[in-house]
């Protein structure tokens, strides 16, 4: 289980996350939904130890992340939202680096590498530089690297971006299988259809705050069974931004 407890992330002039709390249970696919700048990537980067929160705590399997980081990091496989690292490596050099970092046995490494590279149809490109790949090919390369160690927790930031339809289908199938085996998949997405199709629970973020945490079915039941798109745009989209502006204007005019 993963638990975020009152997490706040502040920068010099902005607050990226405002006291957010939620839990992800074992066996779940959990979605983070929100506009650009809502706080999805910040939430993910704190979990994978790229960023540190300003206040609050994160627990993974009842261990506090800041205290037990060395124990927790090997449990997590992470794919960033922008596949633009390790570009001067060949694909197979990157995979070998990941195998060494996660201390995967030679037998398991070869077995899993063959499976995933053939599944994502990237096996014939292993000797090519990552910087020569298209966005989708880079995404496949980093997906393979993240999954090689078979970590308990998959943390995927916009993982379907740039993938072709077959790779998208195969990744969704892998995500379901991973969760079905009692593991956790946490992913962010702008695609509401993917969220509705895959997620056991979701968090909707807006300007660093949680607007909703629960199942999509519960959310729709609370909103006259409207579509997820309609509900989302009303509470997190342009309409919500206009409400904020109206409230701010009334406040400045002394009406509040």
VEXTITOR-592840 format. One record per residue (C-alpha): chain; residue in one letter; x, y, z. Coordinates in Angstrom, 2 decimals, padded with zeros to 5 digits. Layout:
ATOM   chain   res        c1        c2        c3
ATOM       A     A         X         Y         Z
...
//
This chain:
ATOM   chain   res        c1        c2        c3
ATOM       A     X    000.00    000.00    000.00
ATOM       A     X    001.04    003.59   -000.66
ATOM       A     X   -000.19    006.44    001.50
ATOM       A     X    000.29    010.15    000.91
ATOM       A     X   -000.29    012.07    004.14
ATOM       A     X   -000.79    015.83    003.97
ATOM       A     X    001.84    016.37    001.27
ATOM       A     X    002.68    019.96    000.39
ATOM       A     X    005.30    021.02   -002.15
ATOM       A     X    006.34    024.65   -002.26
ATOM       A     X    008.68    026.45   -004.60
ATOM       A     X    009.90    030.00   -004.25
ATOM       A     X    006.72    031.68   -005.46
ATOM       A     X    004.27    028.83   -006.02
ATOM       A     X    002.68    025.95   -004.17
ATOM       A     X    002.60    022.92   -006.45
ATOM       A     X    000.78    020.63   -004.00
ATOM       A     X   -001.47    021.75   -001.17
ATOM       A     X   -001.83    019.30    001.69
ATOM       A     X   -002.89    016.29   -000.41
ATOM       A     X   -003.71    012.91    001.14
ATOM       A     X   -004.78    009.63   -000.47
ATOM       A     X   -004.14    005.88   -000.32
ATOM       A     X   -003.42    003.31   -003.03
ATOM       A     X   -004.17   -000.28   -002.10
ATOM       A     X   -002.34   -003.36   -003.32
ATOM       A     X   -003.99   -004.78   -006.41
ATOM       A     X   -005.15   -001.40   -007.72
ATOM       A     X   -004.66    000.61   -010.87
ATOM       A     X   -004.77    004.17   -009.61
ATOM       A     X   -005.07    007.21   -011.87
ATOM       A     X   -003.97    010.81   -011.42
ATOM       A     X   -006.07    013.10   -013.61
ATOM       A     X   -005.67    016.81   -014.16
ATOM       A     X   -004.72    019.62   -016.51
ATOM       A     X   -001.10    020.54   -017.18
ATOM       A     X    000.24    022.10   -013.99
ATOM       A     X   -002.32    020.40   -011.76
ATOM       A     X    000.38    018.62   -009.74
ATOM       A     X    000.36    015.13   -011.25
ATOM       A     X    004.04    014.96   -012.18
ATOM       A     X    005.08    016.64   -008.92
ATOM       A     X    003.17    013.98   -006.97
ATOM       A     X    004.87    011.23   -008.94
ATOM       A     X    008.35    012.75   -008.68
ATOM       A     X    008.05    012.95   -004.90
ATOM       A     X    007.09    009.28   -004.72
ATOM       A     X    010.05    008.21   -006.89
ATOM       A     X    012.47    010.43   -004.90
ATOM       A     X    013.27    012.92   -007.64
ATOM       A     X    011.74    015.70   -005.51
ATOM       A     X    011.31    016.10   -001.77
ATOM       A     X    008.06    017.36   -000.32
ATOM       A     X    008.05    020.51    001.78
ATOM       A     X    005.82    018.96    004.45
ATOM       A     X    003.96    015.68    004.92
ATOM       A     X    004.87    012.01    004.74
ATOM       A     X    004.63    009.14    002.26
ATOM       A     X    004.40    005.52    003.40
ATOM       A     X    005.07    002.50    001.20
ATOM       A     X    004.14   -000.82    002.80
ATOM       A     X    004.10    000.94    006.19
ATOM       A     X    007.62    002.30    005.77
ATOM       A     X    008.12    006.08    005.67
ATOM       A     X    009.78    007.03    002.39
ATOM       A     X    012.28    009.57    003.71
ATOM       A     X    013.50    007.12    006.36
ATOM       A     X    013.50    003.91    004.31
ATOM       A     X    014.28    005.24    000.84
ATOM       A     X    016.89    002.56    000.10
ATOM       A     X    014.38   -000.19    000.89
ATOM       A     X    011.57    001.37   -001.11
ATOM       A     X    013.28    002.53   -004.32
ATOM       A     X    013.92   -001.03   -005.65
ATOM       A     X    010.17   -001.68   -005.39
ATOM       A     X    009.40    001.07   -007.90
ATOM       A     X    009.66    001.08   -011.67
ATOM       A     X    009.30    004.59   -013.09
ATOM       A     X    008.65    006.00   -016.55
ATOM       A     X    008.85    009.79   -016.84
ATOM       A     X    006.47    011.93   -018.87
ATOM       A     X    009.29    013.11   -021.16
ATOM       A     X    011.56    010.32   -022.49
ATOM       A     X    014.61    012.53   -022.93
ATOM       A     X    017.27    011.03   -020.66
ATOM       A     X    020.19    008.70   -021.46
ATOM       A     X    019.90    009.79   -025.08
ATOM       A     X    023.56    009.11   -025.89
ATOM       A     X    023.23    005.46   -024.89
ATOM       A     X    022.20    002.67   -027.18
ATOM       A     X    018.95    001.00   -026.18
ATOM       A     X    020.69   -002.21   -025.07
ATOM       A     X    023.21   -000.18   -023.04
ATOM       A     X    020.33    001.49   -021.19
ATOM       A     X    018.66   -001.85   -020.51
ATOM       A     X    021.91   -003.32   -019.23
ATOM       A     X    022.31   -000.29   -016.96
ATOM       A     X    018.84   -000.92   -015.53
ATOM       A     X    019.61   -004.61   -015.07
ATOM       A     X    022.73   -003.75   -013.09
ATOM       A     X    021.01   -001.05   -011.02
ATOM       A     X    018.21   -003.43   -009.99
ATOM       A     X    020.61   -006.38   -009.57
ATOM       A     X    018.64   -008.62   -011.92
ATOM       A     X    020.15   -012.05   -012.47
ATOM       A     X    021.51   -012.75   -015.96
ATOM       A     X    018.87   -015.41   -016.54
ATOM       A     X    015.95   -013.19   -015.55
ATOM       A     X    017.40   -010.23   -017.43
ATOM       A     X    017.65   -012.11   -020.72
ATOM       A     X    014.25   -013.72   -020.30
ATOM       A     X    012.44   -010.48   -019.51
ATOM       A     X    014.36   -008.41   -022.03
ATOM       A     X    013.45   -010.81   -024.82
ATOM       A     X    009.80   -010.83   -023.76
ATOM       A     X    009.34   -007.07   -023.48
ATOM       A     X    011.40   -006.05   -026.50
ATOM       A     X    009.52   -008.50   -028.69
ATOM       A     X    006.17   -007.45   -027.21
ATOM       A     X    006.85   -003.77   -027.93
ATOM       A     X    008.53   -004.60   -031.26
ATOM       A     X    011.79   -002.88   -030.40
ATOM       A     X    014.12   -005.89   -030.35
ATOM       A     X    015.60   -005.04   -033.76
ATOM       A     X    016.54   -001.53   -032.57
ATOM       A     X    018.67   -002.52   -029.59
ATOM       A     X    021.95   -001.30   -031.12
ATOM       A     X    020.62    002.14   -032.04
ATOM       A     X    021.12    005.34   -030.04
ATOM       A     X    018.10    006.39   -028.02
ATOM       A     X    018.45    009.95   -029.33
ATOM       A     X    017.74    008.65   -032.86
ATOM       A     X    014.35    007.25   -031.80
ATOM       A     X    010.95    008.84   -032.26
ATOM       A     X    009.02    009.80   -029.11
ATOM       A     X    007.09    006.54   -029.24
ATOM       A     X    010.22    004.43   -029.64
ATOM       A     X    011.87    006.21   -026.73
ATOM       A     X    008.76    005.59   -024.65
ATOM       A     X    008.95    001.89   -025.45
ATOM       A     X    012.65    001.85   -024.53
ATOM       A     X    012.02    003.33   -021.09
ATOM       A     X    008.98    001.14   -020.50
ATOM       A     X    011.12   -001.94   -021.11
ATOM       A     X    013.77   -000.58   -018.73
ATOM       A     X    011.23    000.09   -015.98
ATOM       A     X    009.59   -003.33   -016.21
ATOM       A     X    012.76   -005.46   -016.39
ATOM       A     X    013.09   -005.77   -012.61
ATOM       A     X    009.41   -006.74   -012.22
ATOM       A     X    008.99   -004.13   -009.44
ATOM       A     X    005.92   -004.25   -007.23
ATOM       A     X    004.98   -000.65   -007.99
ATOM       A     X    004.75    000.73   -011.51
ATOM       A     X    004.78    004.55   -011.62
ATOM       A     X    003.97    005.71   -015.13
ATOM       A     X    003.70    009.40   -015.99
ATOM       A     X    001.58    009.77   -019.15
ATOM       A     X    002.77    006.33   -020.35
ATOM       A     X    000.62    006.05   -023.50
ATOM       A     X    001.80    009.33   -025.03
ATOM       A     X    003.37    008.61   -028.41
ATOM       A     X    002.65    004.89   -028.35
ATOM       A     X    001.09    003.23   -031.38
ATOM       A     X   -002.29    001.47   -030.94
ATOM       A     X   -000.74   -002.00   -030.56
ATOM       A     X    001.75   -000.86   -027.91
ATOM       A     X   -001.01    001.02   -026.08
ATOM       A     X   -003.17   -002.11   -026.05
ATOM       A     X   -000.27   -004.27   -024.84
ATOM       A     X    000.67   -001.84   -022.07
ATOM       A     X   -002.90   -001.66   -020.81
ATOM       A     X   -002.99   -005.46   -020.71
ATOM       A     X    000.28   -005.54   -018.76
ATOM       A     X   -001.06   -002.98   -016.30
ATOM       A     X   -004.17   -005.06   -015.63
ATOM       A     X   -002.14   -008.23   -015.16
ATOM       A     X    000.30   -006.51   -012.79
ATOM       A     X   -002.50   -005.21   -010.58
ATOM       A     X   -004.35   -008.54   -010.73
ATOM       A     X   -001.26   -010.16   -009.20
ATOM       A     X   -001.58   -007.95   -006.12
ATOM       A     X    000.75   -005.15   -007.25
ATOM       A     X    000.21   -001.42   -007.74
ATOM       A     X    000.04    000.62   -010.92
ATOM       A     X    000.01    004.40   -010.48
ATOM       A     X   -000.30    006.39   -013.68
ATOM       A     X   -001.13    009.90   -014.75
ATOM       A     X   -003.17    010.66   -017.83
ATOM       A     X   -004.98    013.36   -019.77
ATOM       A     X   -006.97    010.65   -021.52
ATOM       A     X   -010.26    010.22   -019.68
ATOM       A     X   -011.15    007.13   -021.72
ATOM       A     X   -007.99    005.38   -020.49
ATOM       A     X   -008.82    006.39   -016.92
ATOM       A     X   -012.36    005.10   -017.18
ATOM       A     X   -011.22    001.88   -018.81
ATOM       A     X   -008.38    001.05   -016.42
ATOM       A     X   -008.67    002.70   -013.02
ATOM       A     X   -009.96    001.16   -009.82
ATOM       A     X   -009.71    004.59   -008.20
ATOM       A     X   -008.74    008.07   -009.31
ATOM       A     X   -007.59    011.37   -007.89
ATOM       A     X   -008.58    014.52   -009.77
ATOM       A     X   -006.09    017.32   -009.15
ATOM       A     X   -006.53    021.00   -009.87
ATOM       A     X   -003.95    023.63   -009.01
ATOM       A     X   -002.29    021.30   -006.53
ATOM       A     X   -005.46    020.37   -004.66
ATOM       A     X   -007.52    017.19   -004.69
ATOM       A     X   -011.02    017.74   -006.04
ATOM       A     X   -012.03    014.08   -005.93
ATOM       A     X   -010.66    010.77   -004.66
ATOM       A     X   -012.61    007.56   -005.22
ATOM       A     X   -014.02    005.36   -007.95
ATOM       A     X   -015.36    006.66   -011.23
ATOM       A     X   -018.64    004.87   -010.56
ATOM       A     X   -019.05    006.74   -007.27
ATOM       A     X   -018.22    010.04   -008.95
ATOM       A     X   -020.81    009.48   -011.66
ATOM       A     X   -023.43    008.40   -009.11
ATOM       A     X   -022.88    011.70   -007.31
ATOM       A     X   -023.36    013.59   -010.58
ATOM       A     X   -026.53    012.15   -012.11
ATOM       A     X   -024.52    009.52   -014.04
ATOM       A     X   -023.03    012.12   -016.36
ATOM       A     X   -019.99    011.14   -018.41
ATOM       A     X   -016.58    011.41   -016.78
ATOM       A     X   -015.64    014.03   -019.38
ATOM       A     X   -018.61    016.25   -018.49
ATOM       A     X   -017.97    015.96   -014.76
ATOM       A     X   -014.24    016.55   -015.10
ATOM       A     X   -014.57    019.64   -017.28
ATOM       A     X   -017.14    021.14   -014.91
ATOM       A     X   -015.02    020.72   -011.77
ATOM       A     X   -011.51    021.10   -013.23
ATOM       A     X   -011.80    022.73   -016.63
ATOM       A     X   -012.48    026.20   -018.03
ATOM       A     X   -015.80    026.50   -016.22
ATOM       A     X   -014.06    026.01   -012.88
ATOM       A     X   -011.40    028.57   -013.81
ATOM       A     X   -014.13    031.08   -014.63
ATOM       A     X   -015.75    030.48   -011.22
ATOM       A     X   -012.41    031.23   -009.58
ATOM       A     X   -012.08    034.47   -011.53
ATOM       A     X   -015.63    035.52   -010.66
ATOM       A     X   -015.03    034.86   -006.97
ATOM       A     X   -011.76    036.78   -007.08
ATOM       A     X   -013.43    039.73   -008.82
ATOM       A     X   -016.27    039.83   -006.31
ATOM       A     X   -013.76    039.71   -003.47
ATOM       A     X   -011.76    042.62   -004.93
ATOM       A     X   -014.98    044.63   -005.35
ATOM       A     X   -015.82    044.11   -001.68
ATOM       A     X   -018.83    041.87   -002.38
ATOM       A     X   -017.41    039.01   -000.27
//
